[in-house]
Amino acid sequence: MPFRGLGPVLLAIGLVLALAPTLAGGPALAAEAKTQRFGASGHPLPRFVSLGSHEINLRTGPGRRYPIAWVYVRRDLPVLVTREWENWRKVRDSDGVEGWVHRSLLSGRRHAMVTGDLRTLRREPVATAAPVLRAEAGVIGRLLACNGEWCRLEIDDEEGWLQRAHLHGALPGEDF
């Protein structure tokens, strides 16, 4: 049997060819995300957006033919867009989970999630300012502004400032 053992080799080659669209570039894609300034949409990369629906499928590749890896059931969850391909956006959540979402399911309305411990939002962007409210890790608020090390959030109709280091949803140095 001269071709003994060739079956697994052919299977491996077929698998690589089938996965080529998602594997192409490997580490080069990570470098591209760091160096690419704007995506095909004209928006900067990376950038934060929010989930725009209560149920969103995260896929392993940019298209409906790719398997669903995860289902998000939390509207307004902030995710980082790291790459674009046609109408698909590669996103990363606060836990580092990555996958592809159709752009129609994302919202440009900014939200941020409180991270770490119980956090105090303050009336002004200084640590000694009067407290406005306290929020547990995982609470999502509408991101209104960021200025230096502080960001202003709206949670349950209350506005307050929280240090950027205590939230997920704003890039370092991103002021607006």
ROMARSE-432986 format. One record per residue: residue number from 1; residue in one letter; y, z, x of N, C-alpha, C in turn. Coordinates in Angstrom, 1 decimal. Atoms other than C-alpha are relative to their C-alpha. Example, Ala and Ser with C-alpha at 12.3 -4.5 7.8 and 13.67 -1.06 7.14 Angstrom:
 num residuo    n.v    n.w    n.u   ca.v   ca.w   ca.u    c.v    c.w    c.u
   1       a   -1.2    0.0    0.9   -4.5    7.8   12.3    1.2    0.0    0.9
   2       s   -1.1    0.0   -0.9   -1.1    7.1   13.7    1.1    0.8   -0.8
This chain:
 num residuo    n.v    n.w    n.u   ca.v   ca.w   ca.u    c.v    c.w    c.u
   1       m   -1.2    0.0    0.8    0.0    0.0    0.0    1.2    0.0    0.9
   2       p   -1.1    0.0   -0.9    2.9   -1.2    2.1    1.3    0.5   -0.6
   3       f   -1.3   -0.4    0.6    5.6   -0.2   -0.4    0.0    1.5   -0.5
   4       r    0.1   -1.4    0.4    4.5    3.4   -0.8    1.2    0.8    0.4
   5       g   -1.2   -0.7   -0.4    7.5    5.7   -0.9    1.3   -0.7   -0.3
   6       l   -1.2    0.7    0.3    9.9    3.0   -1.8    0.6    0.3   -1.3
   7       g   -0.5   -0.4    1.3   10.2    4.1   -5.4    1.1    1.0    0.0
   8       p   -1.1   -0.9   -0.1   12.2    7.2   -4.6    1.2   -0.5    0.7
   9       v   -1.1    0.6   -0.7   14.4    5.2   -2.3    0.8   -0.9   -1.0
  10       l   -0.6    0.9    1.0   15.1    2.6   -5.0    0.7    0.9   -1.1
  11       l   -0.5   -0.9    1.0   15.7    5.4   -7.5    1.3    0.6    0.5
  12       a   -1.2   -0.6   -0.6   18.3    7.1   -5.1    1.1   -1.1    0.1
  13       i   -1.0    1.1    0.0   20.0    3.7   -4.6    0.6   -0.3   -1.3
  14       g   -0.4    0.3    1.4   20.2    3.1   -8.3    0.9    1.1   -0.5
  15       l   -0.8   -1.1    0.4   21.6    6.6   -8.9    1.4   -0.1    0.7
  16       v   -1.3    0.1   -0.8   24.3    6.1   -6.2    0.8   -1.1   -0.7
  17       l   -0.8    1.1    0.6   25.3    2.7   -7.8    0.5    0.4   -1.4
  18       a   -0.4   -0.4    1.4   25.4    4.2  -11.3    1.2    1.0    0.1
  19       l   -1.1   -1.0   -0.1   27.7    7.1  -10.1    1.1   -0.5    0.8
  20       a   -1.0    0.5   -0.9   29.8    4.9   -7.8    1.4    0.2   -0.5
  21       p   -1.4   -0.2    0.4   32.9    5.0  -10.0    0.5    1.4    0.1
  22       t   -0.4   -1.4   -0.2   33.0    8.8   -9.9   -0.1    0.5    1.4
  23       l    0.2   -0.5   -1.4   31.9    9.2   -6.3    0.9   -0.8    1.0
  24       a   -0.8    0.9   -1.0   34.1    6.4   -4.8    1.2    0.8    0.5
  25       g   -1.2   -0.6   -0.6   36.5    7.8   -2.4   -0.3    1.4    0.5
  26       g    0.4   -1.4   -0.3   35.0   11.4   -2.3    1.2    0.8    0.5
  27       p   -1.1   -0.8   -0.6   37.3   13.4    0.1    1.3   -0.8    0.0
  28       a   -1.2    0.8    0.0   39.7   10.4    0.1    0.8    0.2   -1.2
  29       l   -0.7   -0.2    1.2   40.5   11.1   -3.5    0.9    1.3    0.1
  30       a   -0.8   -1.2   -0.1   41.6   14.6   -2.7    1.2   -0.2    0.9
  31       a   -1.1    0.3   -0.9   43.8   13.3    0.1    1.0   -0.8   -0.8
  32       e   -0.9    0.8    0.8   45.2   10.7   -2.3    0.8    0.8   -0.9
  33       a   -0.7   -0.8    1.0   46.1   13.3   -4.9    1.2    0.8    0.7
  34       k   -1.0   -0.8   -0.7   48.1   15.2   -2.2    1.1   -1.0    0.5
  35       t   -1.0    0.9   -0.5   49.9   12.1   -0.9    0.6   -0.9   -1.0
  36       q   -0.6    0.9    1.0   50.4   10.0   -4.0    1.1    0.7   -0.8
  37       r   -1.2   -0.7    0.6   53.8   10.8   -5.5    0.0   -0.3   -1.5
  38       f   -0.1    0.3    1.4   53.5    9.0   -8.9   -1.3   -0.7   -0.4
  39       g    1.2    0.6    0.6   50.5    8.0  -11.1    0.4   -1.3   -0.6
  40       a   -0.2    1.3    0.7   50.1    4.7  -12.9    0.9    0.1   -1.2
  41       s   -0.9   -0.3    1.2   52.0    6.3  -15.9    1.4    0.1    0.5
  42       g   -1.4   -0.2   -0.5   55.1    6.7  -13.7    0.3    1.5    0.1
  43       h   -0.2   -1.4   -0.1   54.7   10.5  -13.9   -0.5    0.5    1.4
  44       p    0.4   -0.5   -1.3   54.4   12.6  -10.7   -1.5    0.6   -0.1
  45       l    1.3   -0.6   -0.2   51.0   13.8   -9.4    0.1    0.9    1.2
  46       p    0.6   -0.7    1.1   49.9   16.5   -9.4    1.2    0.5   -1.0
  47       r   -1.0   -0.5    1.0   51.7   17.8  -12.6   -0.8    0.8   -1.0
  48       f    0.6   -0.8    1.1   50.9   20.4  -15.3    0.3   -0.6   -1.4
  49       v   -0.2    0.4    1.4   50.4   19.4  -18.9   -0.8    1.1   -0.8
  50       s    0.8   -1.0    0.9   48.8   21.3  -21.9   -1.0   -0.8   -0.8
  51       l    1.0    0.6    0.9   45.8   20.6  -24.0    0.7   -0.1   -1.4
  52       g   -0.7    0.3    1.3   47.1   19.0  -27.3   -0.8    0.1   -1.2
  53       s    0.9   -0.1    1.2   44.2   19.7  -29.6   -0.9    1.3    0.2
  54       h    0.8   -1.2    0.0   41.9   22.6  -30.6   -1.4   -0.3    0.6
  55       e    1.3    0.3   -0.5   38.8   20.7  -29.4    0.1   -1.3    0.9
  56       i   -0.2    1.1   -1.0   38.8   18.5  -26.3   -1.2   -0.1    0.9
  57       n    1.1    0.3   -0.8   35.9   16.9  -24.5    0.5   -0.3    1.5
  58       l   -0.3    0.3   -1.4   36.1   17.1  -20.7   -1.2   -0.8    0.5
  59       r    1.0    0.9   -0.4   34.1   14.2  -19.3   -0.2   -0.1    1.5
  60       t    0.2    0.1   -1.4   32.5   13.5  -15.9    0.6   -1.2    0.6
  61       g   -0.7    1.2   -0.6   34.3   10.2  -15.5    1.0   -0.5   -1.0
  62       p   -1.1    0.5    0.9   37.2    8.2  -17.0   -0.5   -1.0   -1.0
  63       g    0.4    0.9    1.1   35.7    6.8  -20.2   -1.0    0.7   -0.9
  64       r    0.8   -0.6    1.0   33.8    7.6  -23.3   -1.5   -0.1    0.3
  65       r    1.5    0.2   -0.4   30.5    6.4  -21.7   -0.5    1.1    0.9
  66       y    0.4   -1.0   -0.9   30.6    9.3  -19.3   -0.4    1.3   -0.8
  67       p    0.4   -1.2    0.8   28.8   12.5  -20.4    1.1    1.1   -0.1
  68       i   -0.9   -1.1    0.2   30.7   15.5  -21.7   -0.5    1.2    0.8
  69       a    0.4   -1.1   -0.9   30.7   18.3  -19.1    0.4    1.3   -0.6
  70       w   -0.5   -1.3    0.6   32.7   20.9  -21.1    0.8   -0.4   -1.2
  71       v   -0.8    0.2    1.1   34.4   21.3  -24.4    1.0    1.1   -0.1
  72       y   -1.1   -1.0    0.1   37.8   23.1  -24.5    0.2    0.2   -1.5
  73       v   -0.3   -0.3    1.4   38.5   24.9  -27.8    1.3    0.9    0.0
  74       r   -1.2   -0.8    0.0   41.9   26.3  -26.9    1.2   -0.9    0.2
  75       r   -1.2    0.8   -0.1   45.0   24.3  -27.7    1.1    0.7    0.9
  76       d   -1.1   -0.5   -0.8   48.0   24.7  -25.3   -0.4    0.5    1.4
  77       l    0.5   -0.4   -1.3   45.8   25.6  -22.3    0.6   -0.9    1.1
  78       p   -0.6    0.8   -1.0   47.7   24.5  -19.2   -1.1   -0.6    1.0
  79       v    0.9    0.7   -0.9   45.8   22.0  -17.0    0.8   -0.8    1.0
  80       l   -0.7    0.7   -1.1   46.8   20.3  -13.7   -0.6   -1.5    0.0
  81       v    0.4    1.4   -0.1   46.7   16.4  -13.8    0.0   -0.3    1.5
  82       t    0.1    0.4   -1.5   45.5   15.3  -10.3   -0.2   -1.4    0.2
  83       r    0.2    1.4   -0.2   44.7   11.7  -10.9    0.1   -0.7   -1.4
  84       e    0.0    0.8    1.3   45.1    8.9  -13.5   -0.8   -1.3    0.2
  85       w    0.7    1.3    0.0   43.0    5.9  -14.4    0.1   -0.6   -1.4
  86       e   -0.3    0.6    1.3   44.2    3.7  -17.2    0.5    1.1   -1.0
  87       n   -0.4   -1.0    1.0   44.4    6.0  -20.3   -0.7    1.4    0.3
  88       w    0.7   -1.3   -0.3   42.4    8.8  -18.6    0.7    0.8    1.1
  89       r   -0.6   -0.9   -1.0   43.6   11.8  -16.7   -1.0    1.0    0.5
  90       k    0.9   -1.0   -0.7   41.6   13.9  -14.2    0.8    1.3    0.0
  91       v   -0.7   -1.3    0.1   42.5   17.5  -14.9   -0.8    1.1    0.7
  92       r    0.7   -1.2   -0.6   41.7   20.9  -13.3    0.6    1.2   -0.8
  93       d   -0.5   -1.2    0.7   41.9   24.2  -15.3    0.1    1.1    1.0
  94       s   -0.3   -1.2   -0.8   42.7   27.7  -14.0   -1.3    0.5    0.7
  95       d    1.2   -0.5   -0.7   39.0   28.3  -13.1   -0.5   -1.1    1.0
  96       g    0.4    1.0   -0.9   38.9   25.1  -11.0   -0.9   -1.1   -0.5
  97       v    0.9    1.0    0.7   36.8   23.1  -13.5    0.8   -1.3   -0.1
  98       e   -0.6    1.3    0.0   37.6   19.4  -13.1   -0.8   -1.0   -0.9
  99       g    0.7    1.1    0.7   36.9   16.4  -15.3    1.1   -0.9   -0.6
 100       w   -0.9    1.0    0.6   38.5   13.6  -17.3    0.2    0.2   -1.5
 101       v   -0.4   -0.1    1.4   40.4   13.7  -20.6    0.9   -1.2   -0.3
 102       h   -0.8    1.1    0.4   41.9   10.9  -22.6    1.5    0.5   -0.2
 103       r   -1.4   -0.4    0.0   45.7   11.0  -22.3    0.6    0.4   -1.4
 104       s   -0.5   -0.3    1.3   46.2   11.1  -26.1   -0.3    1.5   -0.4
 105       l    0.4   -1.4    0.3   44.6   14.6  -26.1    0.9    1.0    0.8
 106       l   -0.8   -0.9   -0.8   47.2   16.0  -23.7    1.4    0.0   -0.5
 107       s   -1.4   -0.1    0.4   50.7   17.2  -24.4    0.9    0.3    1.2
 108       g   -1.0   -0.2   -1.0   53.8   17.1  -22.2    0.7    1.3   -0.2
 109       r   -0.7   -1.3    0.3   55.0   20.4  -23.9   -0.7    1.0    0.9
 110       r    0.5   -0.8   -1.1   54.6   22.9  -21.1   -0.4    1.4   -0.5
 111       h    0.5   -1.3    0.2   52.6   26.1  -21.4   -0.5    0.6    1.3
 112       a    0.5   -0.7   -1.2   51.5   28.7  -18.9   -0.9    1.2   -0.5
 113       m    1.0   -1.1    0.4   48.7   31.3  -18.9    0.2    1.2    1.0
 114       v   -0.2   -1.2   -0.8   49.2   34.9  -17.6   -1.3    0.2    0.7
 115       t    1.2   -0.2   -0.9   46.8   35.6  -14.7    0.0    1.5    0.5
 116       g    0.1   -1.3   -0.6   45.5   38.8  -13.1   -0.1    1.1   -1.0
 117       d    0.0   -1.3    0.8   46.2   42.2  -14.7    1.0   -0.2   -1.2
 118       l   -1.0   -0.1    1.0   48.4   43.3  -17.5    1.3   -0.2    0.6
 119       r   -1.2    0.4   -0.7   51.8   41.8  -16.7    1.2    0.3   -1.0
 120       t   -1.2   -0.3    0.8   55.3   42.8  -17.8    1.0   -1.2    0.1
 121       l   -1.1    1.0    0.0   57.8   40.1  -18.8    1.3    0.7   -0.1
 122       r   -1.2   -0.7   -0.1   61.3   41.1  -18.1    1.2   -0.8   -0.6
 123       r   -1.1    0.6    0.7   64.7   40.4  -19.7    0.8   -1.0    1.0
 124       e   -0.6    0.8   -1.0   66.1   38.9  -16.4   -1.0   -0.3    1.1
 125       p    1.0    0.3   -1.0   64.3   37.3  -13.4    0.2    0.9    1.3
 126       v    0.1   -0.9   -1.1   64.3   40.4  -11.3   -0.9    1.1   -0.3
 127       a    1.0   -1.0    0.3   61.7   43.1  -10.9    0.5    1.3   -0.6
 128       t   -0.5   -1.2    0.6   64.0   45.9  -12.0    0.6   -0.2   -1.4
 129       a   -0.5    0.3    1.3   65.1   44.2  -15.2   -0.8    0.7   -1.1
 130       a    0.7   -0.7    1.2   64.3   45.8  -18.6   -1.2   -0.8   -0.4
 131       p    1.2    0.7    0.5   60.8   45.0  -19.9    0.3   -0.6   -1.4
 132       v    0.0    0.6    1.3   60.5   42.7  -22.9   -1.3    0.1   -0.7
 133       l    1.3   -0.2    0.6   56.8   42.7  -23.5   -1.0    0.0    1.1
 134       r    1.1    0.0   -1.0   53.5   43.1  -21.7   -1.1   -0.9   -0.6
 135       a    1.0    1.0    0.4   50.8   40.4  -21.7   -1.2    0.2    0.9
 136       e    1.2   -0.1   -0.7   47.2   40.5  -20.8   -0.4   -1.3    0.7
 137       a    0.5    1.2   -0.6   45.5   38.0  -18.5   -0.6   -0.9   -1.1
 138       g    0.6    1.0    1.0   44.6   34.8  -20.5    1.0   -0.3   -1.1
 139       v   -1.0    0.3    1.0   47.6   35.0  -22.8    0.8   -1.2    0.4
 140       i   -0.7    1.3   -0.2   49.3   31.6  -23.2    1.3    0.1   -0.7
 141       g   -1.3    0.1    0.6   53.0   31.2  -23.7    0.6   -1.3    0.3
 142       r   -0.7    1.3   -0.3   55.4   28.3  -23.9    0.9    0.2    1.2
 143       l   -0.7   -0.1   -1.2   56.9   27.7  -20.5    1.4   -0.7   -0.2
 144       l   -1.4    0.4    0.3   60.7   27.4  -20.9    0.8   -0.5    1.2
 145       a   -0.7    0.3   -1.2   62.0   27.3  -17.4   -0.6    0.7    1.2
 146       c    0.4   -0.6   -1.2   61.2   28.1  -13.8    1.2   -0.1    1.0
 147       n   -1.1   -0.1   -0.9   63.8   29.2  -11.2   -0.5    0.8    1.2
 148       g    0.5   -0.7   -1.2   62.6   30.1   -7.7   -1.4    0.6   -0.3
 149       e    1.3   -0.7    0.2   59.9   32.7   -8.0   -0.3    0.5   -1.4
 150       w    0.2   -0.5    1.4   60.3   33.4  -11.7    0.0   -1.2   -1.0
 151       c    0.0    1.0    1.1   59.5   31.5  -14.9    0.2    0.8   -1.3
 152       r   -0.3   -0.5    1.3   60.7   32.1  -18.4   -1.0   -0.5   -1.0
 153       l    1.0    0.4    1.0   58.0   32.2  -21.1    0.4    0.5   -1.4
 154       e   -0.1   -0.4    1.4   58.0   32.5  -24.9   -1.4    0.4   -0.5
 155       i    1.3   -0.5    0.5   55.1   34.6  -26.3    0.3    0.7   -1.3
 156       d   -0.2   -0.7    1.3   55.0   35.6  -30.0    1.5    0.1   -0.3
 157       d   -1.4    0.0    0.3   58.7   34.7  -30.5    0.9    0.9    0.9
 158       e   -0.8   -0.8   -0.9   59.8   36.9  -27.6    0.1   -0.8    1.3
 159       e   -0.2    0.6   -1.3   61.2   35.5  -24.3    0.2    1.0    1.1
 160       g   -0.1   -0.8   -1.2   60.9   37.0  -20.9   -0.4   -0.7    1.2
 161       w    0.2    0.6   -1.3   60.7   36.3  -17.2   -1.3    0.6    0.6
 162       l    1.2   -0.5   -0.7   57.4   36.6  -15.2    0.0   -0.7    1.3
 163       q    0.1    0.6   -1.4   56.9   36.0  -11.5   -1.0   -1.2   -0.1
 164       r    0.9    1.2   -0.1   55.4   32.5  -10.9   -1.4    0.3    0.5
 165       a    1.3   -0.4   -0.6   52.6   34.1   -8.9   -0.9    0.6   -1.0
 166       h    0.9   -0.6    1.1   51.3   35.7  -12.1   -0.3   -0.9   -1.1
 167       l    0.4    0.9    1.1   50.8   32.6  -14.1   -0.6   -1.3    0.5
 168       h    0.6    1.3   -0.3   48.9   29.3  -14.2    0.7   -1.0   -0.9
 169       g   -0.7    1.0    0.8   51.0   26.4  -15.3    1.3   -0.6    0.6
 170       a   -1.2    0.5   -0.7   53.8   25.8  -12.8   -0.3   -0.1    1.5
 171       l    0.2    0.2   -1.4   53.6   24.3   -9.4    1.0    0.8    0.9
 172       p   -0.9   -0.7   -0.9   55.1   26.2   -6.4    1.2   -0.9    0.3
 173       g   -1.2    0.8   -0.2   58.7   25.1   -6.0    0.5   -0.9   -1.1
 174       e   -0.4    0.8    1.1   58.8   23.4   -9.3    1.1    0.7   -0.9
 175       d   -1.0   -0.6    0.8   62.1   24.3  -11.0    0.5   -1.0   -1.1
 176       f   -0.5    0.8    1.2   63.3   23.1  -14.4    0.7    0.9   -1.0
